[in-house]
Amino acid sequence: MALSYKARRRWALVILVVGLPVYILVASVLATWLNPSSFLVTLGLYVGLGIVWVLPFKSIFMGIGQADPDAPPEDDVY
């Protein structure tokens, strides 16, 4: 079952406000625990982890910045 536009907007907000800070903490702990030896390895680790978090939520974030496709059209009266 596909989520409605409003439900996707709400889930996107929850993911960004709650899930992303939690993921940042987990990624920081993971990077500290792995203790990469060079700057480039550390940079690659953080860039990789920065991209990986959004992949499961791609369908939720698609089209969120656009107008609601289910809303009735507004009459443009000048």
N, C-alpha and C positions, 0 to 999 in steps of 0.2 A: 504494500500500500504506500503510495507516494504521500509525502507530507505537503500540507498546504503552504502557501507563501508565508502566511503569518506564523505558522508553526516553525518553518525553517528559519525565519528571522529571530524568533525567540530562542531556538536551539543554538543558533550562531552566537547570539549574545551570551548565553550560558557558557558556551565553549570558550569564548574569548575572555570572559570575566572570571570564570572559575577554573576551567580546564587548562588554559594556557599558562597561568602562573604555577599551577601544580606541575605541569610538564616541564617548565623551566627549572624548577627545583630538582626534579628527577634527573633531567639532563645534566645539570651542574654537578649533582652528586655522582652520576655515572662518569662524567669527564674527570672528576677529581679521583674517583676510585681507579680508573684506568691509568691515570698519570702518564699522559703521552709525553714522549721525550723531546720532541721538537715543536717549534712554533707552527710549522706547516701542518703537522699531524693534528695539533690542537685546533687549528683553524678549520681543517677539513672535517674534524669531528663535530664542531659546533655548526658548521654550514650544513652538514648531512642531517644532524638532529633537527636543525631549523626547518628543513624541507620535509622531513619524514612525518612530522606531527600533523600536517594538513592533509596528507593523502587519504586517511580514512574518512575525513569530513568534507571532501571535495564536493560531493553532491549536495550537502547542506549549504555551502557557501556560494554555489553557482546562482547567479542572478539576484543576489540579495540587494545589491546597490541600485537595481533598476526599479521602475514602477511596478506596482502590484498588477500582474496580468489578469487576475480574477476580478479586479475592481471594475465597476461600471464606468464607461467613458464619461469624462467631464465635458460639459458644454462650454466652449470658449466664447464667451459673450464679452464684447468690447464696449 
